[in-house]
Amino acid sequence: MAVLLPTVLAVYSALLFAGSANANNALDVNDNTQNNKHVEIAITVWGSDWYYTVCAVMGATALTIIAMSYKKPRTDRIFFYMCAAICTTASIAYFAMGSNLGWTPIDVEWVRMVAGGEGRNREIFYVRYIDWFITTPLLLMDLTLTAGLPWPTVLWVLFLDVGMVVTGLVGALVKSRYKWGFFAFGCACMFGVFWELAFVGRRNAKRLGDDVHRVYVRCGVLTLVIWLLYPVAWGVCEGGNVISPNYEAIFYGILDVIAKPVFSLALLFGHWNINPERLGLKMGGPEHQAAEAEKSDLLRHDDGGSAGPNGTNGTAQLSHEA
């Protein structure tokens, strides 16, 4: 591990260097023609440079998280692996966008005369939505598992999230005003997620202890505030064609860095002294079998009410509240 980490970081440093104005020829290799159609509103070299920079930040964060995970036994690494997967996926997506790949030209609803944004069609990065389709459910799993929410509620939250991402993609690919209908559906799904996190999740997290509640609120508030800005970004980028693709790259890039690396590190440091067994997440080994046997005994004598954590390291009786 001591040899691997510096080696891979060197690769990402080389990638950053490749994104300099003199070295970056991605737009020459992968030009602005897709499906035999030339796009008029597209990123320039410095937009590509920015995407490569965010790619490096995401990748370096993923490697840092993997290195941190070695301080924990494998049975306690679920949050580390999910956060590493989030940042790794985002790094790949940003590499694709920096390389001017993973997009399709879509005619704009309104032709704007803004710097770097003149034209009748715009570059829409569908790879961004593939990234969100993978990473946002993992991010929400981080939060819902921290709160100890029951699986039916977790699945409902994930459904709303997938609906939000898919409707955002479909809306971005529609050239007429009907895109705003999909935008409205996506916002409705997003506020459904917010309801579950802000009310149901927070209430459940408080039952698991002050330390769990603290990390949940900290990361949950960060998520809600940042996610509220994504519809704004969509509205001025794919939706309304108000700002150029270069500024789109900056807007989404900043949001993604906060929503993924910053969120991941905040969550993991908050979880550092929290035993996953308290959240019902101890996996594998004799300890897990013993905990499950104890939990079964408790459930047989339970009258249907919810219980708090069993001692300081016991398995939490999860709330059945949807």
C-alpha positions in Angstrom: 0.0 0.0 0.0 2.9 2.4 0.8 4.2 1.9 -2.7 0.8 1.8 -4.5 -0.5 5.1 -3.2 2.4 7.4 -4.3 2.4 5.6 -7.7 -1.2 6.2 -8.4 -1.0 9.8 -7.1 1.8 10.4 -9.5 -0.5 9.2 -12.3 -3.1 11.7 -11.2 -0.5 14.4 -11.1 0.5 13.6 -14.7 -3.2 13.8 -15.6 -3.3 17.3 -14.1 -0.3 18.3 -16.1 -1.9 16.9 -19.2 -4.8 19.3 -18.6 -2.6 22.4 -19.0 -3.3 24.6 -22.0 -0.1 23.6 -23.8 -0.5 19.8 -23.3 -4.2 19.2 -23.5 -5.2 18.1 -27.0 -8.3 16.2 -26.0 -10.5 18.5 -28.1 -8.3 17.9 -31.1 -8.5 14.1 -30.7 -12.2 14.0 -29.7 -13.7 16.8 -31.7 -17.1 18.4 -31.5 -18.9 16.0 -33.8 -21.1 13.2 -32.6 -23.6 11.1 -34.5 -22.6 13.0 -37.7 -23.8 16.3 -36.1 -21.5 19.2 -35.1 -22.2 20.9 -31.8 -21.9 24.7 -31.7 -22.0 25.3 -27.9 -19.3 23.1 -26.3 -16.4 23.3 -23.8 -13.1 24.8 -24.8 -9.6 23.8 -23.6 -9.9 25.5 -20.2 -13.3 23.7 -19.6 -11.5 20.4 -20.4 -8.7 21.5 -18.0 -11.2 22.0 -15.2 -12.8 18.7 -15.8 -9.4 17.0 -15.6 -8.7 18.9 -12.4 -11.9 17.7 -10.7 -11.1 14.2 -12.0 -7.8 14.3 -10.1 -9.4 15.6 -7.0 -12.0 12.8 -7.1 -9.4 10.1 -7.7 -7.0 11.3 -5.0 -9.9 11.4 -2.5 -10.8 7.8 -3.4 -7.3 6.7 -2.9 -7.1 8.5 0.5 -10.3 6.8 1.6 -9.0 3.4 0.5 -5.8 4.0 2.5 -7.9 5.1 5.6 -10.0 1.9 5.3 -6.9 -0.2 6.2 -7.1 1.2 9.7 -10.4 -0.7 10.2 -11.2 -4.4 10.0 -12.9 -5.5 6.8 -16.2 -6.0 8.6 -16.2 -2.3 9.5 -15.4 -0.9 6.1 -18.9 -0.5 4.5 -18.9 3.3 4.6 -15.3 3.5 3.4 -16.1 1.3 0.4 -19.2 3.2 -0.5 -17.4 6.6 -0.3 -14.5 5.3 -2.3 -16.9 4.0 -4.9 -18.6 7.4 -5.1 -15.3 9.2 -5.7 -13.9 6.6 -8.1 -17.1 6.7 -10.3 -17.0 10.5 -10.3 -13.3 10.5 -11.3 -14.0 8.3 -14.3 -17.0 10.5 -15.3 -14.9 13.6 -15.1 -12.1 12.0 -17.1 -14.7 11.3 -19.8 -16.0 14.9 -19.8 -12.4 16.3 -19.8 -11.7 14.1 -22.8 -14.8 15.6 -24.6 -16.5 12.2 -24.5 -19.9 11.0 -23.2 -22.0 13.7 -24.7 -24.6 14.3 -27.5 -25.7 17.5 -29.3 -29.2 18.7 -28.4 -30.9 21.7 -30.0 -31.5 24.4 -27.4 -35.0 25.8 -26.6 -33.6 29.4 -26.5 -30.7 30.7 -28.5 -28.6 32.9 -26.2 -25.9 35.3 -27.3 -23.5 34.7 -24.4 -19.7 34.5 -24.4 -18.8 30.9 -25.4 -22.4 29.9 -25.8 -23.6 31.1 -29.2 -25.3 28.5 -31.4 -28.4 26.5 -32.0 -27.3 23.2 -30.3 -25.5 22.4 -27.1 -23.2 19.7 -25.8 -25.2 17.6 -23.2 -23.0 15.3 -21.1 -25.1 12.2 -20.5 -22.1 10.6 -18.7 -22.7 13.1 -15.9 -26.1 11.4 -15.3 -24.6 7.9 -15.5 -22.3 9.1 -12.7 -25.2 10.4 -10.6 -27.2 7.2 -11.3 -24.4 5.2 -9.6 -23.1 7.7 -7.0 -26.2 9.4 -5.6 -27.8 6.1 -4.4 -24.5 5.2 -2.7 -24.5 8.6 -1.0 -28.0 8.2 0.2 -27.1 4.7 1.4 -24.4 6.4 3.5 -27.0 8.6 5.1 -29.9 6.1 5.5 -27.6 3.4 7.0 -26.2 6.0 9.4 -29.7 6.7 10.5 -30.5 3.0 10.8 -33.6 3.3 8.6 -35.5 0.1 7.9 -35.0 -1.4 4.4 -38.4 -0.5 3.0 -37.7 3.2 3.7 -34.2 2.9 2.2 -35.6 1.4 -1.0 -38.2 4.1 -1.2 -35.5 6.8 -0.9 -33.4 5.1 -3.6 -36.4 4.9 -5.9 -37.0 8.6 -5.5 -33.4 9.3 -6.2 -33.2 7.2 -9.3 -36.4 8.9 -10.5 -34.8 12.3 -9.9 -31.7 11.4 -12.0 -33.5 9.7 -14.8 -36.0 12.6 -15.3 -33.1 15.0 -15.2 -31.4 13.1 -18.0 -34.6 12.8 -20.1 -35.3 16.5 -19.7 -31.8 17.4 -20.7 -32.2 15.4 -23.9 -35.6 17.1 -24.8 -35.3 20.2 -27.0 -38.8 21.6 -26.6 -40.4 23.2 -23.5 -41.6 19.8 -22.4 -38.2 19.3 -20.8 -39.6 21.4 -17.9 -42.2 18.8 -17.2 -39.4 16.3 -16.5 -37.6 18.9 -14.5 -40.8 19.3 -12.3 -41.0 15.5 -11.8 -37.3 15.4 -10.9 -37.8 18.2 -8.3 -40.8 16.4 -6.8 -38.6 13.3 -6.4 -35.8 15.4 -4.8 -38.1 16.9 -2.3 -39.4 13.4 -1.5 -35.8 12.4 -0.7 -35.4 15.6 1.4 -38.5 14.7 3.5 -37.3 11.3 4.3 -33.8 12.6 5.3 -34.9 15.6 7.2 -37.7 14.1 9.2 -37.7 10.3 9.2 -34.0 9.9 9.1 -33.1 12.5 11.7 -35.7 11.1 14.1 -34.3 7.6 13.7 -30.6 8.8 14.0 -31.4 10.5 17.3 -32.5 7.1 18.8 -29.1 5.6 18.0 -27.1 8.1 20.2 -25.9 11.6 20.2 -22.7 10.8 18.2 -24.7 9.1 15.4 -27.2 11.9 15.4 -24.4 14.5 15.2 -22.7 13.0 12.1 -26.1 12.4 10.4 -27.2 16.0 10.9 -23.8 17.4 9.8 -23.7 15.3 6.6 -27.4 15.5 6.0 -27.5 19.3 6.1 -24.5 19.5 3.8 -26.3 17.2 1.3 -29.6 19.0 1.4 -28.0 22.5 0.9 -25.8 21.4 -1.9 -28.5 19.3 -3.6 -30.8 22.3 -3.7 -28.3 24.0 -6.0 -28.4 21.2 -8.6 -31.8 22.2 -10.1 -30.4 25.8 -10.3 -27.4 24.5 -12.3 -29.7 22.4 -14.5 -31.9 25.3 -15.2 -29.1 27.6 -16.3 -27.2 24.9 -18.2 -29.0 22.0 -19.9 -32.4 23.6 -19.3 -32.2 27.3 -20.1 -28.9 27.5 -22.0 -28.1 30.6 -19.9 -24.4 30.0 -19.3 -21.7 28.4 -21.5 -20.5 24.8 -21.1 -17.3 26.1 -19.5 -19.2 27.8 -16.7 -21.4 24.7 -16.5 -18.3 22.7 -15.8 -17.3 25.0 -13.0 -20.8 25.1 -11.5 -21.3 21.3 -11.5 -17.6 20.7 -10.6 -17.8 22.7 -7.4 -21.1 21.1 -6.4 -19.7 17.6 -7.0 -16.5 18.2 -5.1 -18.5 19.3 -2.0 -21.2 16.6 -2.5 -18.7 13.8 -2.9 -15.1 14.2 -1.5 -16.1 16.8 1.2 -19.2 14.8 2.2 -17.3 11.5 2.2 -14.4 12.7 4.4 -16.9 14.4 6.8 -18.9 11.2 7.0 -15.9 8.9 7.6 -14.3 11.1 10.2 -17.7 11.3 12.0 -18.0 7.5 11.8 -14.5 6.8 13.0 -15.4 5.9 16.6 -18.9 4.6 15.9 -19.1 0.8 15.9 -21.1 -0.3 12.8 -22.7 -3.0 15.0 -24.7 -0.2 16.7 -26.3 0.5 13.3 -27.0 -3.2 12.6 -24.1 -3.3 10.1 -21.6 -5.7 11.6 -20.9 -8.2 8.9 -19.3 -11.6 8.9 -17.3 -13.5 11.5 -18.4 -15.1 14.8 -19.1 -11.7 16.4 -21.9 -11.1 13.8 -23.4 -14.6 14.4 -23.4 -14.0 18.1 -25.0 -10.6 17.7 -27.7 -12.0 15.4 -28.5 -14.8 17.8 -28.9 -12.2 20.6 -31.0 -10.0 18.4 -33.3 -13.0 17.6 -33.7 -13.8 21.3 -34.7 -10.2 22.0 -37.2 -10.1 19.1 -38.9 -13.2 20.3 -39.6 -11.5 23.6 -40.4 -8.1 22.1 -44.0 -6.8 22.3 -43.6 -4.8 19.0 -42.1 -1.6 20.5 -38.8 -0.2 19.3 -35.7 -0.4 21.4 -32.5 1.7 21.5 -29.0 0.4 21.3 -28.2 -2.6 23.5 -25.3 -1.3 25.6 -22.5 0.8 24.0 -21.7 -1.7 21.3 -24.9 -3.7 20.9 -26.9 -4.1 17.7 -29.5 -1.4 17.4 -33.2 -2.4 17.2 -34.1 -0.4 14.1 -37.3 1.7 14.1 -40.1 0.3 11.9 -41.3 3.8 11.3 -41.5 4.5 7.6 
